[in-house]
């Protein structure tokens, strides 16, 4: 019990340090988080903030005259890449600007924690794992996307956690781990239209690595059962996402 408590305290400390790191790298947003949005004002940040406001006030109006006046447009077509964060905006009726800023901080910290966990699972030292998370969070690529207002790219942090659990499933497959793996894949897909491509890439690379490294067969009965459970939990996300895209015509944009 003491060991579990110690690990929890350690996890909280690391998470707090990563939050501080995310705040520093998104400066000066922290000076006025209710009015200053993280990202360039002439990029697509305003689109995200508007969709959060729309989700809080007009979520039932999928087709709205408020955009592309006077014709109006389907909000799913406008913002179809990320279908999950507007739902979160609906559940938390706070300032859309503050909500977007918190969302960016959350995605950066989640990615850093995921890389730290991945490096630790690969046998890295405490310092190496912690540094790996910092490098991820401060990476030029992700901060370019933050500047550009492409939050759905920053949501690649969910792919990191997918890879963490993919390795766990391949190492010691269980139904529970398969379920968690499917949930991460589903969340990643609901958060970004780019993530399914990233999921396929990391899965292919991991499978090819194991196929060329190990002499033991990869496909076992336990892995098949875990994979089936993973697909079932993934479908619970994929079906509503696919329905929205098909019903609202965002499939063309998604393609």
N, C-alpha and C positions, 0 to 999 in steps of 0.2 A: 504494500500500500504506500509506503514511504517513497519507493522508487517511482511509482505512478505519479504521486504528488510532485516529486522533484522534476520529472519530465514535463509535467503540465506547467510548472512555474518557469522552467527553461523555455518552453514553447512560447509562453506569454511574453517573456523578455525579448526573445528573438523577434516576435511579431511586432512588439512596440518599437524596436530598433528599425525594423523595415518600414513602419509607418512614418517614423521620423525621416528616414531616407527618402520616401516617396514625397513627403511634404517639401523637403529641401529641393528635390529635383523638379518639382512643379511650381517653385517660387516664381512670381509673387502672389500666386493664387491665394495662399493662406492668409494674406493680409486683408483680403476682402472676399471671402468665399461665397457671400450672398450676392455679390454684384459682379465679381471678376471670374469669368469662366476660363478654365485651363484650356489653352489652345489658341490658335490665331483667329481673330474675329472675322477675317475674310475667307476662312475655310468652312468646313461643313459642321463646325461646332454648333452654330445657331440652329441647324436642322435638328440635331439631337435634342437640344434644349426645348425647341418648339414641340417636338413629338412627346416629350415628357409632360409638357403643359397640356397638350391635347389628350394624353392618356388620363390625366388627372381630372379633366373637365368635360371631355367629349368622347370618351372611349367607345360609346355605342355607335358613333357616327364614323363608320369605316370610310365612307365616301363623304368628303367635306368640301364645301365651297371656299374654305379659308385659304386654300393653296391653289396656285395656277388660275387665279381669278381671270375671267368670270366663269371658267368651265368647271373648276373644282377638280379633285383627283382622289384616288384611292390611297389612303395613308400606308397601306401595306406595300403597295407598289413603290411609294416614295421611300419607305424605311424598312423594306422587307428583309434586309440582311440580319437585323437584330430584332427578334420577336419577343425576347424575354425581358429585357430591361424596361420596356414600356409597361409591362405588367407589374414590375416592381415599383415603377413610378406611381401607378394607380394605387398600390397598397400603402405607399408612404407619401401622403399629400403635403410635402414640404416644398420649399422653393425649388423649381426645376433647375436653376443654376447651381444651387447647393447640392442638389441630388446628383447632377452630372459630375460635379467635382468629386464628391464622395465616391461615385462609381468608378472614376478613373483611378483614384487612390486605392480602392479595393482591388481592382484588377491588377494593378502593379504589385501590391503586397501579396496577393494570392499567387501570382507567378513566381515571386521571389521565394515564398515559402515552399512552393512546389519544386523549384530547382534545388533548394536546400535539401529537401527530403530525397530527391532523386540522387544527388551527389552522395548523401549519407548512405543510402541503400547500395550504392556502387562501391562503398568502402572508403569514401573520402573522410578526411579528418574533420573535426568540428569547424576549424578555421576555413578549410577548403569549402565545406558545404555552405557556411555563412557567406563567404566571399562569392560563391557561385550565385547565390540569391541576389546579392548586391549588384553583380555584373549584369544579371538579367534585368533588374529593375532600372538600371541606369543606361541600358543599351541604347545606342543612337537610333536604331531602327524603330524601337517602340516609342521613343520620345519624338521622333519625327511624326509618327502616326498620332500621338497625343496633340502635337502642334497642328496637324492637319485635321484634327477632329474626327479621325477614323477610329472610334472607340471599338468597333467590331474587330479590328485587327489586334488591339490591345487585349481583347478577350481570348487571344491565343493562350493566355495563362491557364485556361481550362484544359488545353491540350497537354500541358505539362503534367497536370494531375492524372489525366488519362494515361499517359505514358508510365507514371508511377505505378498505377494499378494494373496496367497491361503486363508489366514485368512481374508483379506479384502473382497474377493469374498464371502466367507461363511458368513461374518457379514452383508454385504450390497451389494449383487450381482448386477452388471451392465454390459452392453456389453463392455464398455471401460475397466473395470477391468478384465473381462474375456479375452479380447484381450491381455492385458499386461501379464496376467498370462501365457497364451499360448506362448508368446514370450520368457519369462524367461525359460519355460520348453524346448522350442526349442533350445535356446542358450546353456542351460546346456547340452542337448543331443549332440549338435554339438561339444562341447568342451571336452567331456569325455565319454567314453564307460561305465564308472562306474556310471555316474550321473543318468541314468534312474533308476537304482536300488535305489539310494538315494532318488530320487523323489517319487518312490512308497512307500518307508518306511515312509517318512515324511507325505505324503498324508494319508496313512493308519492310522498312529498314531493320526493325527489331527482329522480325521473323527471319529475314535473310541472314542477319548476324548470327542468330542462334542455329540456323540450319547449317551454316558453314563452320561454326565453332564446335558444336557438340556432336558426338557420335550417337547419342541416344535419340530415339524417335521423339519428335516434338508432339505429335498428335496422339494423345492418350484418351482413354474413356473419361477420366476425370476432367480433362481439358475440354472435351466435347460437351460435357454436361455444364461446365462453367460457361462455355461459349454460348450455349443455348439460353442460359439464364441471362447472360449479358445482352443477347439480341432481344429477348422479351422485354427487359427493362428499357432498352434503347427504343423499342417500338412505341412505348408509351409517350415518348417525346416526338418521335419521328412522324407518327400519324397525325397529330394536330398541326405540326409545322407544315407537313405536306398538304393537308386540307386547306390551310390558309393560303398557301401559295397557289394551289390549283383553283380555289374559289375566287381569289382576288386577282388572278392574272399575273402575279409576281413571278411566276415560273420563268417567263421570258427574261426578266431582269436577273433572276437568280442564275439562269444559264449563262 
